[in-house]
Amino acid sequence: DMIARVQHKFKKFPNGFSNWMQVLQWINQGFYQVVVSGDSANAHALQLHKLYMPNAIILVANTQTSIPLLKEKSGTTETTFFVCKDYTCGLPLKSFDEVKTGLLQLK
């Protein structure tokens, strides 16, 4: 209801309503979760944070955890990426470039 009240102003004042537009994107497209595991997970997560992906959350799984989304993805030394949406993950990816290309296509 609140978005409906301000949405007509988006075109005229886009800079003033950028937060509202982001909320609208989250409602329409949802969030992607990107899980990075392995010994160099932190370094790869930092690289992913440099990309502009307002609807992606970057998670690092480098220790054992009880968090359901991360539970089965930690404990490996090899760097592995998982792109998930609504807590359902795709196949494991091994290349940062493969993940980057896929995420940029999701925007």
Sequence and secondary structure as in RCSB ss.txt:
>XXXX:A:sequence
DMIARVQHKFKKFPNGFSNWMQVLQWINQGFYQVVVSGDSANAHALQLHKLYMPNAIILVANTQTSIPLLKEKSG
TTETTFFVCKDYTCGLPLKSFDEVKTGLLQLK
>XXXX:A:secstr
 HHHHHGGGTTT TGGGHHHHHHHHHHHH  EEEEEESTTHHHHHHHHHTS  TTEEEEEE S    TTTTTT S
 SS EEEEEETTEE   B  HHHHHHHHHHH 
